[in-house]
Amino acid sequence: MNIKERLRMRLERRHSPSVNLQAPSHHNPEVRKNAVVDCGWGRLLFAQTFEDPNELVTSLCDEETNRRDIVLYVAEPHVAVSLAPQEVFLDPSHTFRLWLDRYRPAHLRARGFTIRLMNSPEDAEAVHNLYIRRHMVPPESDFLVGHRASRLLTYLLAEDAESGQVIGTVMGVDHKNAFGDPERGTSLWALAVDPQASVPGIGQALVRHLTEHYQARGRAYMDLSVMHDNATAIRLYEKLGFERVPVFALKHKNPWNEPLFMGDDVGEKLNPYARIIIREAQRRGIYIEVLDPEGGYFELSFGGRSIVCRESLSELTTAVAMSRCDDKATTHRVLRQAGLHVPAQTRVENEQQALDFLAQHEAVVVKPARGEQGAGISVDVRDAGALRTGIDEARKLCDVVILEEYVKGDDLRIIVIGNEVVAAAVRKPAQIIGNQKDSVKTLIEKQSRRRAAATEGESRIPLDQETERCVSQAGYSLDSVLDENQRLMVRKAANLHTGGTIHDVTDKLHPTLRQAAIDAAQAIDIPVTGLDFIVPAVDQSEYAIIEANERPGLANHEPQPTAERFIDLLFPQTAVRVNE
């Protein structure tokens, strides 16, 4: 292509109907008028196919409950908003475009996962749950199944190579099939990556595969919409060759979109564990006053009643129940007296007594009697040196140190609210995946940054003595270079705050485990708690309870309705109104 042809193409692109305000597609007789595409989570309305702006706005205002409709390519957004200012608003997102004739494949091989088309009801259910985990409007599984072979909608999945779990998804819309688009355009929507995924590059791989999919179909460009302040995503798209285009979008004022048109979020300064509760309270019309954002304290008021909360800890939890959870030795004693299974435990009195306990059980857990978020805990301690180090680390947090029999198995967190099991999830310790290039230390740092980004800074892998001990126990050092796709567990404790991940198993929970969790909550006499179990398998009856948490993180258990059940407990009169 010579310079003259390139200039002509550039000029044509600037004046294409999708970006040229004076050349709407509805003037083209081959274009389907008033084009609307149902995407499951909402509808896409192509504004360039609407001749009458009143029709466009009326159609947007017909949005179904719990859906997020989007109007794209609006020629005169100020006119459209003026027609229904109380119902529609201008979306604060940027539109980016990738011209597919410019795109060049990266020829990079994905490590630890594969990309494929969605092709089964199980895939559809996994995508549905992933949307929920990412706080997106989820399409129904039946809708996804019905469109798995569609040429209008394309669904791609990222599948973990080891577990087979769906860890990412993206959806594409073919505008040619949507309304006969003369520009041969496409668009990318609903990119979602599992925040628990331990492998890098999932989002970029999904975007590239969808790009190449449409490139092979002979399409001209691919558009996407991204929030104006999402700097990380914008950098990625610009790296892939996307350019910003002057395209506007409209949305309907609904509870899902409220943060986009209401200005400052009342819970903006709170952590994710408080914000998930705040969002649910807002949805129900409950008044919220943030008392101490740094400490996570807020007050909820409804129907003349006010309750102060600190994340999932509320005034409904008594001081007695808190004290039982706060002291791990007391928790152990209360649960044992209730007839529940707990591991052997002792308080450290002197070095010899500690060594004798280690000799008796061969492997132990060292932890401070008081503390949270896995701080000061050493797991699977097997020798005298590691025992002394673990005790010293635990004493930095609490004068009283506990030794506990190390029980092998999966780390299971069960959330009990109002004597009902609401959620159950297996927690997995932090791990890294080798690439034959980076050292263990570098891989830990990279994975820690990914976990921090996925959890808004709540989860990081510390490079401390415990991490070094776990790496050394596996036969490596921080300077070691792992083989391609080799996985290495760098922590033994599965706490999220030390880089662990959490995986929902609520539907697989054995009835014995479910009942044991309820019995434990009743023994402690606490309305909201997170019980930590060690189990050989979640669908078996064998267990040992190791801890009870009076302030469990509710934001880690999507798609289970933890925040909903918490608000139900605090304000039961709102539950009827919401469920109707």
C-alpha positions in Angstrom: 0.0 0.0 0.0 1.5 3.4 -1.1 1.4 6.6 0.8 -1.6 8.0 -1.1 -3.7 4.9 -0.4 -2.7 5.1 3.3 -3.8 8.7 3.5 -7.1 7.9 1.8 -7.8 5.0 4.2 -6.9 7.2 7.2 -9.3 9.9 5.9 -12.1 7.3 5.4 -11.6 5.9 8.9 -12.0 9.4 10.4 -15.3 9.8 8.6 -16.7 6.3 9.1 -20.4 6.3 10.2 -19.5 5.0 13.7 -17.4 8.0 14.5 -18.6 10.7 12.1 -21.5 12.6 13.6 -22.8 13.6 10.2 -22.9 10.2 8.6 -25.2 7.9 10.5 -25.8 4.4 9.2 -29.5 4.7 9.2 -29.3 6.4 5.9 -27.9 3.2 4.3 -30.8 1.1 3.0 -28.8 -2.1 3.6 -28.5 -1.4 7.4 -31.2 -2.9 9.7 -33.0 -0.1 11.4 -33.1 0.4 15.2 -30.6 -2.4 15.8 -30.6 -4.0 19.3 -28.5 -7.0 20.4 -29.3 -8.9 23.6 -26.1 -9.8 25.4 -27.6 -11.5 28.4 -26.3 -8.9 30.9 -28.1 -6.2 28.9 -28.7 -4.9 25.4 -26.5 -3.1 23.0 -28.3 -0.4 21.1 -26.5 0.9 18.0 -27.4 4.5 17.9 -26.3 5.1 14.3 -29.1 2.8 13.2 -31.8 5.0 14.9 -33.1 7.9 12.9 -35.3 9.3 15.7 -33.5 10.1 19.0 -36.8 9.9 20.9 -37.1 6.3 19.8 -33.5 5.6 20.9 -34.1 7.0 24.4 -37.4 5.3 24.8 -35.8 2.0 23.9 -33.1 2.5 26.5 -35.6 3.4 29.2 -37.3 0.1 28.5 -34.3 -1.7 30.2 -35.3 -4.8 32.1 -34.7 -5.1 35.9 -31.1 -6.2 36.8 -29.8 -5.5 33.4 -27.3 -2.9 32.1 -28.2 -1.7 28.6 -25.7 0.4 26.6 -26.3 2.8 23.7 -23.2 3.0 21.4 -22.2 5.5 18.8 -24.4 8.4 19.9 -24.1 11.3 17.5 -25.7 13.9 19.7 -25.5 12.7 23.3 -26.5 16.1 24.8 -29.8 15.9 22.8 -30.5 12.3 23.9 -29.8 13.1 27.6 -32.1 16.2 27.4 -35.0 14.0 26.4 -34.9 12.0 29.7 -32.4 13.6 32.1 -33.8 11.8 35.1 -33.4 8.4 33.5 -30.3 8.4 31.2 -26.8 9.7 31.6 -23.6 10.0 29.5 -21.3 7.0 30.3 -17.9 8.2 31.7 -16.0 5.6 29.6 -13.6 6.0 26.7 -14.0 4.0 23.5 -10.9 2.5 22.0 -10.6 1.0 18.5 -8.1 -1.5 17.0 -7.9 -1.5 13.2 -7.5 -5.2 12.4 -5.4 -4.8 9.3 -2.7 -3.2 11.6 -2.8 -5.9 14.2 0.1 -8.4 14.3 0.0 -11.6 16.5 2.4 -11.7 19.3 3.4 -15.3 18.8 3.5 -15.7 22.6 2.6 -19.0 24.1 0.2 -18.8 27.1 1.7 -20.4 30.2 -0.5 -22.3 32.6 -3.8 -21.9 30.7 -5.5 -22.4 27.3 -7.9 -20.3 25.4 -11.0 -21.9 23.7 -14.6 -21.3 22.7 -17.4 -21.9 25.2 -19.0 -25.2 24.3 -21.0 -26.7 27.1 -23.5 -26.0 29.8 -20.7 -26.5 32.4 -18.8 -23.7 30.6 -21.8 -21.5 30.7 -22.3 -22.0 34.5 -18.6 -21.3 35.1 -18.9 -18.0 33.1 -22.1 -17.1 35.0 -20.3 -17.5 38.3 -17.2 -15.6 37.1 -19.3 -12.6 36.3 -20.7 -12.7 39.8 -17.3 -12.9 41.3 -16.3 -9.8 39.3 -19.4 -7.9 40.4 -20.8 -7.9 36.9 -24.4 -8.4 35.8 -24.5 -12.2 35.0 -26.2 -13.6 32.0 -28.3 -16.6 32.7 -26.6 -19.9 32.0 -29.4 -20.9 29.5 -28.7 -17.7 27.5 -25.0 -18.5 27.3 -25.7 -22.1 26.3 -28.1 -20.9 23.6 -25.4 -18.6 22.0 -22.4 -20.9 22.3 -22.5 -21.6 18.5 -23.7 -18.1 17.5 -22.0 -16.0 14.8 -23.4 -12.9 16.4 -21.9 -13.4 19.9 -18.6 -15.1 20.5 -17.6 -16.3 24.0 -14.0 -17.3 24.7 -12.8 -18.9 27.8 -9.4 -19.2 29.6 -9.0 -22.6 31.2 -6.4 -23.4 33.9 -4.1 -26.1 32.5 -3.8 -27.9 35.9 -7.3 -27.7 37.4 -9.4 -27.3 34.3 -11.3 -24.4 35.9 -12.5 -21.4 33.9 -10.3 -18.4 35.0 -11.2 -15.9 32.4 -13.8 -15.0 29.7 -14.5 -12.4 27.1 -17.4 -11.8 24.7 -17.4 -10.3 21.2 -20.2 -8.9 19.1 -20.1 -9.0 15.3 -21.7 -5.8 14.0 -22.0 -7.3 10.5 -24.3 -10.0 11.9 -26.0 -7.5 14.2 -27.3 -5.0 11.7 -25.5 -5.5 8.4 -22.7 -3.0 9.4 -21.1 -1.7 6.2 -18.0 -0.9 8.2 -17.6 -4.6 9.1 -17.0 -3.6 12.8 -16.9 -5.7 15.9 -16.7 -4.9 19.6 -15.3 -6.6 22.8 -17.3 -6.8 26.0 -17.4 -8.4 29.4 -13.7 -9.2 29.8 -13.4 -10.9 33.2 -10.4 -12.6 34.8 -10.7 -14.7 38.0 -9.0 -12.6 40.8 -7.8 -15.9 42.3 -5.9 -16.9 39.1 -2.2 -17.5 39.8 -1.0 -17.3 36.1 -0.2 -14.0 34.4 -1.4 -12.6 31.0 -4.9 -14.0 31.0 -6.7 -10.8 30.0 -4.2 -10.0 27.2 -4.4 -13.5 25.8 -8.2 -13.3 25.7 -8.1 -9.9 23.9 -5.6 -11.2 21.4 -7.5 -14.4 20.6 -10.8 -12.5 20.1 -8.9 -10.0 17.8 -7.5 -12.8 15.7 -10.9 -14.5 15.6 -12.4 -11.4 14.0 -9.4 -10.8 11.9 -9.8 -14.2 10.4 -13.5 -13.4 9.6 -12.4 -10.4 7.5 -13.7 -7.7 9.9 -12.2 -4.2 9.8 -12.0 -3.1 13.5 -12.7 -4.0 17.1 -14.0 -1.5 19.6 -14.1 -1.6 23.4 -15.2 0.6 26.2 -13.1 1.2 29.3 -13.6 3.5 32.3 -11.8 6.8 31.9 -9.7 6.3 35.1 -8.8 2.6 34.5 -5.1 3.4 33.8 -4.0 -0.2 33.9 -6.5 -1.4 31.3 -5.8 1.6 29.1 -2.1 0.9 29.1 -2.8 -2.7 28.1 -5.1 -1.7 25.2 -2.7 1.0 23.9 0.1 -1.6 24.1 -2.0 -3.9 21.8 -2.5 -1.0 19.3 -5.9 0.3 20.3 -6.5 4.0 19.7 -9.1 6.2 21.4 -12.0 7.3 19.1 -14.5 10.1 19.7 -17.5 7.8 20.4 -20.1 8.4 23.1 -22.3 6.0 25.0 -25.5 6.3 27.1 -26.7 4.2 30.0 -29.8 4.0 32.0 -29.9 5.2 35.7 -30.2 2.0 37.7 -28.7 0.6 40.9 -25.9 -1.2 39.0 -24.9 2.1 37.3 -25.3 4.3 40.4 -21.6 4.8 41.1 -21.2 6.2 37.5 -23.8 9.0 37.8 -24.0 9.7 41.6 -20.5 11.0 42.1 -18.5 10.1 45.2 -19.1 6.7 46.6 -20.0 6.8 50.3 -17.8 3.8 50.9 -15.0 4.9 48.7 -12.4 5.0 51.5 -13.4 1.7 53.0 -11.7 -1.7 52.2 -13.4 -4.3 50.0 -14.8 -6.2 53.0 -16.7 -3.2 54.2 -17.7 -2.0 50.7 -19.5 -5.2 49.7 -21.8 -4.6 52.7 -22.2 -1.0 51.9 -23.3 -1.8 48.3 -25.9 -4.2 49.5 -27.2 -1.7 52.1 -27.4 1.0 49.4 -29.4 -1.3 47.2 -32.0 -1.7 49.9 -32.3 2.0 50.7 -30.5 1.7 54.1 -28.9 4.9 55.3 -25.1 4.7 55.6 -22.7 6.8 57.7 -19.0 6.1 57.5 -17.6 6.6 61.0 -14.0 5.6 60.6 -12.9 4.6 57.1 -9.4 3.6 58.2 -10.7 1.2 60.8 -13.6 0.0 58.6 -16.4 1.3 60.9 -19.7 2.4 59.6 -23.3 2.8 60.8 -26.4 1.4 59.1 -29.8 2.9 59.8 -33.3 1.8 58.7 -36.8 2.0 60.2 -35.6 3.9 63.3 -32.9 1.3 64.1 -29.1 1.9 63.8 -26.3 -0.7 64.0 -22.6 0.0 64.0 -20.4 -2.4 62.1 -16.8 -3.0 61.5 -16.9 -4.9 58.2 -18.8 -8.1 59.0 -18.5 -7.5 62.8 -21.6 -5.8 64.2 -23.1 -4.9 67.5 -25.1 -8.1 67.4 -21.8 -10.0 68.3 -21.4 -9.9 72.1 -18.1 -9.1 73.9 -18.2 -12.7 75.3 -18.4 -14.2 71.8 -15.6 -11.9 70.6 -13.4 -13.0 73.5 -14.0 -16.6 72.7 -12.8 -16.1 69.1 -10.0 -13.7 70.0 -8.2 -16.2 72.1 -7.4 -19.3 70.0 -6.9 -21.4 73.1 -10.3 -20.5 74.4 -11.8 -21.2 71.0 -10.2 -24.7 71.0 -11.5 -25.4 74.5 -15.1 -24.3 73.8 -15.3 -26.4 70.6 -13.8 -29.4 72.3 -16.3 -29.2 75.1 -19.1 -29.0 72.6 -18.0 -32.4 71.2 -16.5 -31.0 68.0 -13.3 -32.4 66.5 -10.2 -30.2 67.1 -6.4 -30.9 66.8 -4.2 -31.5 69.9 -3.0 -28.2 71.3 -0.7 -26.8 74.0 0.5 -23.5 75.3 4.3 -23.0 75.1 5.7 -23.0 78.6 9.4 -23.7 77.9 11.6 -24.9 75.1 11.8 -28.5 76.3 8.0 -28.8 76.6 7.7 -27.4 73.0 10.2 -29.9 71.7 8.4 -32.8 73.4 5.2 -31.7 71.7 6.9 -31.6 68.4 8.4 -35.0 68.9 5.0 -36.4 69.8 3.3 -35.1 66.7 6.3 -34.8 64.2 4.8 -31.7 62.6 3.1 -28.7 64.3 1.6 -25.3 63.7 3.0 -22.4 65.7 0.7 -19.4 66.2 0.1 -16.5 68.6 -2.8 -17.0 70.9 -4.2 -13.7 69.6 -4.1 -12.2 66.2 -5.7 -12.4 62.7 -5.0 -12.5 59.0 -2.4 -15.3 59.4 0.1 -13.0 61.1 2.8 -14.8 63.0 1.7 -18.3 62.0 4.2 -21.0 61.0 2.7 -24.2 59.5 4.1 -27.7 59.1 7.1 -27.0 61.4 9.2 -30.2 61.6 12.5 -29.4 63.3 13.9 -27.7 66.4 15.4 -24.7 64.5 12.2 -23.9 62.7 10.2 -24.4 65.9 12.4 -21.8 67.8 12.1 -19.3 64.9 8.4 -19.8 64.7 7.9 -19.2 68.5 10.1 -16.1 68.3 8.0 -14.7 65.4 4.7 -15.5 67.1 5.9 -13.8 70.3 6.4 -10.5 68.4 2.6 -10.4 68.2 1.5 -12.0 71.4 3.2 -13.1 74.6 1.2 -16.4 74.7 2.2 -18.8 71.9 0.3 -22.0 71.0 1.5 -25.2 69.4 -1.0 -27.2 67.5 -0.9 -30.6 65.9 -0.4 -30.2 62.2 -3.3 -31.8 60.3 -2.9 -32.5 56.6 -5.7 -31.6 54.3 -7.5 -28.8 52.5 -8.0 -25.5 54.3 -11.8 -24.9 54.3 -13.5 -21.7 55.4 -17.2 -22.0 56.2 -19.3 -18.8 56.7 -22.2 -19.1 59.2 -24.7 -16.2 59.4 -27.7 -16.5 61.7 -27.1 -20.3 62.3 -27.1 -20.9 58.6 -24.2 -22.0 56.4 -24.1 -19.3 53.7 -20.8 -20.1 51.9 -17.9 -22.5 52.0 -14.6 -22.2 50.2 -11.3 -24.0 50.0 -8.4 -21.7 50.6 -5.1 -22.5 48.8 -1.7 -21.2 49.9 0.2 -18.8 47.7 2.0 -20.5 44.8 4.1 -19.5 41.9 4.6 -21.0 38.4 8.1 -21.3 36.9 9.0 -19.9 33.4 12.7 -21.1 33.2 13.8 -17.4 33.4 12.9 -15.6 36.6 14.1 -16.5 40.1 11.7 -17.7 42.8 12.1 -14.3 44.5 11.1 -12.5 41.2 8.2 -14.8 40.6 6.9 -14.2 44.2 7.2 -10.4 43.7 5.3 -10.6 40.4 2.6 -12.8 41.8 2.3 -10.6 44.9 1.7 -7.6 42.6 -1.0 -9.5 40.7 -2.7 -10.6 43.9 -2.6 -7.0 45.3 -4.1 -5.6 42.1 -6.9 -8.3 42.1 -7.8 -7.6 45.7 -7.3 -3.9 46.0 -4.2 -4.3 48.0 -5.6 -6.8 50.5 -3.6 -9.8 49.5 0.2 -9.9 49.2 2.9 -12.5 49.5 5.4 -11.4 52.2 9.1 -12.1 51.5 9.8 -13.0 55.1 11.3 -15.8 57.1 8.2 -18.0 56.8 8.3 -17.7 53.0 12.0 -18.5 52.9 11.4 -21.5 55.2 8.6 -22.9 53.0 10.7 -22.5 49.9 13.7 -24.1 51.6 11.6 -27.0 52.9 10.6 -27.7 49.2 14.3 -27.9 48.3 14.8 -24.5 46.7 16.1 -21.0 47.5 14.9 -17.6 46.6 17.5 -17.5 43.8 16.4 -20.8 42.3 15.0 -20.8 38.7 12.0 -23.2 38.3 11.3 -25.2 35.2 8.6 -24.2 32.7 5.1 -24.5 34.3 6.6 -25.9 37.5 4.4 -24.9 40.5 5.9 -24.1 43.9 3.9 -23.4 47.1 5.7 -20.6 48.9 3.5 -20.4 52.0 1.9 -23.1 54.0 -0.9 -21.1 55.6 -3.7 -20.3 53.2 -4.7 -16.9 54.5 -5.8 -14.5 51.7 -3.8 -11.6 53.3 -0.6 -13.6 52.7 -1.3 -14.3 49.1 -3.7 -17.3 49.3 -6.6 -17.8 47.0 -10.2 -18.9 47.7 -12.4 -21.3 45.7 -16.1 -21.8 46.3 -17.3 -25.3 47.3 -20.6 -24.5 48.9 -22.6 -26.9 46.8 -20.1 -29.7 47.4 -20.1 -29.4 51.2 -20.7 -32.7 53.2 -23.7 -32.5 55.5 -21.5 -33.4 58.5 -19.2 -30.4 57.8 -22.2 -28.1 57.4 -23.7 -29.2 60.7 -20.3 -29.0 62.5 -20.0 -25.4 61.4 -23.5 -24.5 62.7 -22.8 -26.4 66.0 -19.5 -24.4 66.4 -21.2 -21.1 65.8 -23.9 -22.0 68.4 -21.2 -23.1 70.9 -19.4 -19.8 70.6 -22.8 -18.0 70.5 -21.9 -15.8 67.6 -24.3 -14.6 64.9 -21.6 -14.2 62.1 -18.5 -16.2 62.0 -16.0 -17.8 59.7 -15.0 -21.3 60.8 -11.6 -22.7 59.6 -11.6 -26.4 59.0 -8.9 -28.8 57.8 -10.5 -31.6 55.8 -9.2 -34.5 53.6 -12.0 -33.5 51.1 -15.0 -31.2 51.2 -17.4 -34.0 50.3 -16.3 -36.3 53.2 -17.3 -36.2 56.8 -13.8 -36.1 58.4 -12.7 -32.7 59.8 -10.8 -30.7 62.4 -11.7 -27.2 63.3 -8.7 -25.0 63.9 -10.1 -21.4 64.3 -13.2 -19.2 64.5 -13.2 -15.7 63.1 -15.6 -13.0 64.5 -15.0 -10.7 61.4 -14.8 -13.0 58.3 -14.3 -11.3 55.0 -17.6 -11.6 53.0 -16.1 -10.2 49.8 -14.2 -13.5 49.1 -17.1 -15.8 48.6 -18.8 -14.8 45.4 -21.1 -16.1 43.9 -22.6 -16.9 47.4 -24.9 -14.2 48.8 -22.8 -13.4 51.9 -23.5 -9.7 52.0 -27.2 -10.3 51.4 -27.6 -12.7 54.3 -25.6 -10.3 56.5 -28.0 -7.4 55.8 -30.9 -9.9 56.2 -29.6 -10.6 59.8 -29.3 -6.9 60.7 -32.5 -5.7 59.0 -34.8 -8.6 58.4 -37.6 -6.3 57.4 -35.7 -5.5 54.2 -35.3 -9.1 53.1 -38.9 -9.5 52.2 -38.9 -6.4 50.1 -35.8 -7.4 48.2 -36.8 -11.0 47.5 -40.3 -10.1 46.2 
